[in-house]
Amino acid sequence: MTATAFLHSGRYGAHGLGGCYAPETLMQPLLDLEAAFVAALEDPDFQRELQAELRTFVGRPTPLTPAPRLARELGIAEVWLKREDLAHTGAHKINNALAQALLARRMGREEVIAETGAGQHGVACAAACARLGLRCTVYMGEVDMARQAPNVARMRLFGAEVAPVSAGSRTLKEAVNEALRAWAGNCHRAHYILGSALGPHPFPLLVRTFQSVIGREARAQVLEAAGRLPEAVVACAGGGSNGLGLMVPFLDDAVRLVAAEAGGHGTDPGQHAARVGPGRIGVLHGCRSLLLQDEAGWTSDTASISAGLDYPSLGPELAALCLDGRVEALRATDAEALEGARRLCRTEGILPALESSHGLAVLGRLGARSVLLGLSGRGDKDLSTYQAALGA
Ligand SMILES: *Cc1c(COP(=O)(O)O)cnc(C)c1O
């Protein structure tokens, strides 16, 4: 398949965020990827296989859990939790990883390249590739490999190769650079599975489309359980994939949409990862979006207790929804997120991922009577952080 023009603009909102800022060598693979994606969505065989894998391998639909004891403590009438923590491998990442791995196989690719920060996306890709019989190489910064050793072990058990990245700060930003470089060198045999609604078009579109299963299920589940829509829909925002996945099916409804960003441990540059407000429009990793940068345009350092939210840019579609006023962005500090996690543990017996805890932390501030929260992942991976911080 050789495409010669994109079918979708890949631009979002009044500021034209998104786009495709990729090296010349990647343009044809990106054009072909969009064409394959559009064709797959319209192919009943692809849809049938995707639905079957989501049901029998991923464990969908994930439950919608009422949280009455949490609601009472927060002074909210109703809180509903969309339980992506119960999806296979422990977070929403598997929805996208599995769907893109199916797309890769359909395109005749034998190998998958991925990047990972905390390791959740890498584990999801490694699992999906094992399931589908694809070779998998995951690029990961050396610092993250040391911090997230159990996830490195999980990826290797699933047969993936974990490639250490030693450039720069040796974390996610450099891992993305390295994965893009590896893909450019091998794009006829390999597919690159990007882990969030980021990167050059068509990746943001692919990822939010495959993740929107979260919101489609949740919308139907909450209508059935409560008989009406919630006043507010809340999710944490790293790159924006679980947030968009939950919110996109509610865009045309009269509900408040809220993204919780990482407020870290301070408001100065380098102390947080809140892009809405302090961020300015710039280009990173192939797309134009809100970006934490200094006066000269250098990407700023970020800080967050949660690795999954610790990224200097926000995906272009979610950033556009924030700039255009449809999505409200709130911040939760490290301390507030820890408190949110402790409250959910004690009231409902659910250990949330540190990322999801940022969503929990803003619930009480909304003044809403009923809230749907996307619980993006489980907290087993964060146990040592919780122990150190909460003295558990
Ligand atoms: C990766 C991750 C996130 C952040 O990524 P998004 O693309 O913003 O969803 C949030 N929660 C969990 C559990 C994650 O693993």
The ligand as an SDF file (V2000), in Angstrom:
LIG
                    3D

 15 15  0  0  0  0  0  0  0  0999 V2000
    1.0710    5.7630   31.1790 C   0  0  0  0  0  0  0  0  0  0  0  0
    0.0560    5.9550   32.2150 C   0  0  0  0  0  0  0  0  0  0  0  0
   -0.6490    7.1710   32.3610 C   0  0  0  0  0  0  0  0  0  0  0  0
   -0.3550    8.4050   31.5570 C   0  0  0  0  0  0  0  0  0  0  0  0
   -0.4720    8.3000   30.1820 O   0  0  0  0  0  0  0  0  0  0  0  0
   -1.7160    8.8790   29.3660 P   0  0  0  0  0  0  0  0  0  0  0  0
   -1.2930    8.7070   27.9530 O   0  0  0  0  0  0  0  0  0  0  0  0
   -1.8950   10.3080   29.7590 O   0  0  0  0  0  0  0  0  0  0  0  0
   -2.8790    8.0600   29.7210 O   0  0  0  0  0  0  0  0  0  0  0  0
   -1.6500    7.2590   33.3180 C   0  0  0  0  0  0  0  0  0  0  0  0
   -1.9320    6.2050   34.1150 N   0  0  0  0  0  0  0  0  0  0  0  0
   -1.2770    5.0260   34.0270 C   0  0  0  0  0  0  0  0  0  0  0  0
   -1.6440    3.9370   34.9550 C   0  0  0  0  0  0  0  0  0  0  0  0
   -0.2640    4.8650   33.0730 C   0  0  0  0  0  0  0  0  0  0  0  0
    0.3870    3.6910   32.9940 O   0  0  0  0  0  0  0  0  0  0  0  0
  1  2  1  0
  2  3  1  0
  2 14  2  0
  3  4  1  0
  3 10  2  0
  4  5  1  0
  5  6  1  0
  6  7  2  0
  6  8  1  0
  6  9  1  0
 10 11  1  0
 11 12  2  0
 12 13  1  0
 12 14  1  0
 14 15  1  0
M  END
$$$$
